[in-house]
Amino acid sequence: MINGLYVVLINGVPQIKHKDAIDVSTPHALADLVAAVCSETEADTKVAAEATARTAAIATHAGLPNVHHSPFTSGTFTGDNASNRAIPHGLGVTPKMVLIAELSGVHLGFISGTKNVYVYGDADETVTVWNTTNFYVTKGTVFFNSSGIVYNWVAFP
């Protein structure tokens, strides 16, 4: 006799039916999981949809915080005197900072958001806000787009 129930012994081991050994008016702990469990077909559909979404996100570097982006990009451009000239940076994300230097002179500075900042001249100018594709330079008192001058730049994500 176990828990007040008469049991059958098979090979010396007591055999009790689950429904006979518990209070059936109290839900079993696993009963709470029943609503969370889906069918095998639903599970396969969810797994396939997640795999497709991850593949697309990896291909476009969108939506995944752990996707590796280049530690920086760099390049050159020749000034053309335009205001708010777009320079493609190739990061795939909006840069945190762009350093810029004139190759043949002393003009050196950085770009942060909507500001071109000329270090030696203690000047800054407002330009179009950068984005995931371009940063912007201007010619005024900052001298980051003077006609015919070659500039080096490095953009950091």
C-alpha positions, 0 to 999 in steps of 0.5 A: 500500500502506497499513499493509502492506495493498493498497488500491483507489484511488477517484478517487485516494483510498485505500479501506480497510475498517475491519476490515482496518485495525485489530487486531480483537482489541483493542476499539475505544474506542467499544465501551465505549459500547455498553452505555450506549446505549439504544434510541430508544424507551427514550430517549423514555420516559426524556425523557418521565418526566423532563419529567413529574417536573420539571413536578410538582416545579415545581408543588409547589416540591419536589425542585429546588434552583434553584426560586425561593422568595419572599425573605420573607413577612409578615403580622399576627395578633391574640393569643389567649393560646394556648400553641404557637399555629400561625401559617401563614407561606406560604413553602413551606419551613421558615423560617430566622428569623421577626421579630415585633413588637407594633404597640402596644407594645414587645414585639419579638423573633424565632423560631428553630426551637423558641425564641421570643426576647423581645429587650427582656426577655431571655427565651425560651420553647420552642415547637413546632418550625416547619415548611414550613407554620407557625411557633409562638408562645406567651404566657408571658414572651415575650409573642408571643400576648397576648390582643387584641394585634396582632403583625406578623411577617416570615418568611425562608426 
